């Protein structure tokens, strides 16, 4: 095995005493310690690789078992080593960087997690920017490296899978869950909430608002912070639903992305830096107060202004008089549970005027913004529903609070609405 400075690092550490060292000396010792740690992780990768080869020949245990039994790693650490081996085998530059201590196992773990679901075509595109990734890993901390690498991979995915970020958010929403149980020892009731990033941000925006209020109360000065958070949670529940349906989530997005979609330097994330699909933000912004912050080249704020995109109370009342439910012809979700959608999107110049507004439930609002369905409306409020391939599905009747106008269907260029098994079933909402 090639000496990559390990002996020098060991000798340097043996010659130092952290208990009496000064700041500069401690920094140097930390760098040497990190180099040794990276080398030890590199050795584990090599052990895993060779053990896997021998196991295939029936001559040894698997790499994970060797690391668990002899290296005394945890199951999670052994599993992580397998992922590092995959990355270092596919991208030898990372193998060399880890051996030299130029990057850490954390950097390799980030690459392993971000690339495990890539297609062959996407891996091929990634190979073109490997040198940039390795260069980033050598001078960026793990958290920043993970963020920049994710941005790079997202751009590659966008080329091959344009809806990948929205699909990921859908998977996260479906994986969200609420569990409740009782600790048998303490009797404490346990509640676990697992949420997608967007709903998590919305929940904590409400909690933080209540928490700020109760912390300013002198009576709460000496109460434990966890107790105050529980009180904030209970206040949020007791407050009920707000009558004003304006999203309480703050999203940072650049103007180009908001108006025209993702591009090379897209910024679209929560205040905590959690990436959010651009298409999802465009959907949420149908009802939002948009605050524009003009940022100068040096990063300082130059101007702040707000613009309301939400239908006002009078417009909502007029729409409610026309629509009892979502405007989709197969949907029975009530008006009060709908978003007010801009038929010509606000980002494309659409105005917040009655002629350009339509109630859509969350499901159909999502289908229009993130799946690719499109709408148009005429002066009689007859709505044409266009499939993602731009073909007409049907022209639906207008306001649905009064009896349906059967004759209206004859105006559709494509009269047959099609059976439920056609693509429209993705738009149908049941239950």
C-alpha positions, -999 to 999 in steps of 0.1 A, spaced: 0 0 0 14 34 -10 24 58 18 3 89 13 17 108 42 3 86 69 36 80 86 43 117 86 9 124 101 14 98 128 48 111 137 35 147 138 7 138 161 30 118 184 52 148 187 24 171 199 5 175 231 -31 188 226 -33 198 263 -7 226 259 -11 234 222 -20 268 209 -48 275 183 -25 272 153 -11 239 166 -45 225 173 -56 233 137 -26 215 123 -32 185 146 -68 184 135 -58 183 98 -34 154 105 -61 136 125 -85 140 96 -59 127 71 -55 96 92 -92 91 96 -96 94 58 -68 69 53 -85 44 77 -118 48 58 -99 41 26 -84 9 41 -119 -2 51 -130 4 15 -102 -17 2 -110 -45 27 -146 -45 17 -136 -47 -20 -112 -76 -15 -135 -95 9 -163 -92 -16 -141 -107 -43 -131 -136 -21 -167 -141 -9 -177 -146 -46 -151 -174 -48 -164 -189 -15 -131 -181 2 -141 -155 28 -171 -137 44 -186 -107 28 -170 -74 33 -197 -62 56 -192 -93 79 -155 -88 81 -159 -51 90 -186 -60 115 -168 -89 132 -132 -79 130 -133 -41 125 -161 -37 151 -180 -13 130 -217 -9 134 -241 -22 108 -247 13 95 -210 20 92 -204 -13 74 -233 -5 50 -218 30 44 -184 14 36 -201 -7 9 -215 25 -7 -181 42 -5 -166 12 -23 -192 15 -51 -183 52 -56 -146 47 -54 -148 18 -79 -169 38 -104 -150 70 -99 -113 62 -92 -105 99 -86 -124 97 -53 -105 66 -44 -72 85 -48 -86 116 -30 -97 95 0 -64 77 2 -45 110 2 -68 125 28 -79 152 3 -115 144 11 -134 126 38 -157 96 40 -185 121 45 -178 134 10 -179 99 -5 -211 91 14 -228 122 -1 -219 111 -36 -231 75 -28 -265 87 -16 -270 112 -45 -260 88 -73 -275 54 -62 -307 59 -83 -291 74 -114 -297 58 -148 -268 47 -171 -273 78 -192 -272 101 -162 -240 84 -149 -224 90 -182 -232 127 -180 -219 128 -145 -186 113 -156 -180 145 -176 -179 167 -144 -161 142 -121 -130 164 -119 -151 193 -107 -168 172 -81 -134 160 -67 -121 195 -67 -151 206 -47 -147 178 -23 -111 188 -16 -119 223 -4 -156 223 7 -170 210 40 -193 180 37 -226 200 40 -217 225 13 -203 198 -9 -235 177 -6 -256 208 -16 -234 217 -46 -233 181 -58 -270 177 -55 -275 208 -76 -252 194 -103 -270 160 -103 -304 178 -103 -294 196 -135 -284 162 -151 -317 146 -140 -336 176 -154 -322 168 -189 -332 131 -188 -362 133 -164 -378 168 -165 -403 161 -137 -378 142 -114 -379 169 -87 -417 170 -86 -418 132 -87 -395 131 -57 -417 155 -38 -447 133 -46 -429 102 -33 -420 121 -1 -457 132 3 -468 96 -1 -442 84 24 -453 110 50 -470 94 80 -483 99 115 -477 73 142 -488 73 178 -479 49 207 -474 48 244 -440 43 261 -446 13 283 -420 24 309 -429 61 313 -465 60 301 -457 91 280 -477 93 247 -454 94 217 -463 109 184 -441 107 153 -448 129 123 -429 123 91 -434 150 65 -422 160 31 -400 192 31 -428 215 20 -454 205 46 -427 203 73 -417 239 65 -454 250 66 -459 232 100 -429 248 116 -437 282 102 -469 281 122 -452 267 153 -425 293 152 -450 321 150 -468 308 181 -435 301 199 -424 337 193 -457 350 208 -455 329 240 -418 335 246 -425 372 249 -449 366 278 -430 374 310 -449 345 327 -430 320 305 -396 334 313 -384 304 333 -403 277 316 -383 250 297 -380 255 260 -395 220 252 -425 229 273 -430 261 253 -427 242 220 -455 219 231 -476 248 241 -470 264 207 -481 231 191 -513 230 211 -520 266 202 -516 258 165 -541 230 168 -566 251 188 -563 280 163 -580 259 136 -578 266 99 -572 301 87 -599 316 65 -572 332 44 -556 305 22 -522 321 17 -492 297 21 -472 304 52 -440 290 37 -412 313 27 -394 302 -5 -364 318 -20 -366 316 -58 -349 336 -85 -371 356 -109 -361 336 -140 -371 303 -124 -404 317 -110 -415 329 -144 -400 305 -169 -389 274 -150 -356 257 -140 -324 269 -156 -287 264 -151 -284 286 -120 -318 280 -105 -323 290 -69 -355 275 -53 -354 265 -17 -368 271 18 -352 295 42 -333 266 56 -318 257 22 -341 227 15 -345 224 -23 -381 226 -36 -393 218 -71 -398 249 -92 -431 236 -106 -444 231 -71 -436 267 -61 -453 280 -92 -484 261 -81 -483 274 -46 -479 309 -59 -514 309 -74 -524 321 -39 -495 339 -22 -481 373 -14 -450 375 -35 -423 396 -19 -395 407 -43 -361 413 -29 -336 430 -52 -301 418 -44 -271 437 -55 -240 419 -68 -222 422 -34 -251 403 -18 -267 432 0 -304 439 -3 -313 469 -24 -351 469 -26 -381 451 -11 -417 452 -24 -447 429 -22 -473 420 -48 -506 401 -40 -514 373 -64 -542 359 -43 -579 363 -53 -595 388 -30 -626 382 -9 -650 396 -35 -635 374 -63 -637 343 -41 -674 351 -33 -682 355 -70 -664 322 -78 -682 304 -50 -715 316 -64 -706 299 -97 -688 268 -85 -699 244 -58 -669 221 -64 -636 219 -82 -640 229 -118 -628 195 -131 -658 177 -145 -652 145 -126 -643 160 -92 -666 165 -62 -642 183 -39 -660 213 -24 -651 249 -33 -638 257 2 -611 231 -2 -599 244 -36 -571 267 -47 -579 296 -70 -559 289 -101 -548 314 -127 -558 299 -161 -531 320 -178 -504 316 -152 -494 347 -133 -458 339 -142 -468 341 -178 -486 374 -175 -520 363 -163 -539 387 -142 -558 382 -110 -592 390 -125 -623 369 -124 -622 359 -161 -588 343 -154 -596 325 -122 -609 290 -116 -612 268 -85 -592 236 -86 -587 210 -58 -551 202 -47 -550 171 -69 -560 188 -101 -540 219 -93 -510 197 -90 -518 179 -123 -520 213 -142 -488 227 -127 -466 197 -123 -479 170 -147 -484 191 -177 -522 194 -183 -534 227 -195 -566 248 -195 -582 274 -216 -615 292 -210 -639 312 -233 -662 341 -226 -689 317 -214 -665 300 -189 -664 268 -209 -631 251 -200 -611 231 -224 -588 205 -208 -557 197 -228 -536 166 -221 -498 170 -215 -493 162 -252 -515 192 -260 -543 172 -274 -579 181 -263 -595 158 -238 -628 176 -236 -644 210 -232 -663 209 -199 -693 228 -188 -688 261 -171 -700 270 -136 -712 239 -119 -735 253 -92 -764 254 -117 -777 226 -139 -753 213 -165 -756 226 -200 -757 194 -220 -754 212 -253 -721 227 -243 -704 193 -249 -712 195 -286 -688 225 -289 -658 204 -281 -635 196 -311 -629 162 -295 -664 152 -283 -658 117 -268 -645 122 -233 -630 87 -233 -634 59 -209 -619 60 -174 -590 39 -186 -577 67 -208 -551 91 -196 -578 113 -180 -579 88 -151 -548 105 -137 -569 136 -133 -599 119 -118 -603 123 -81 -623 97 -62 -634 97 -26 
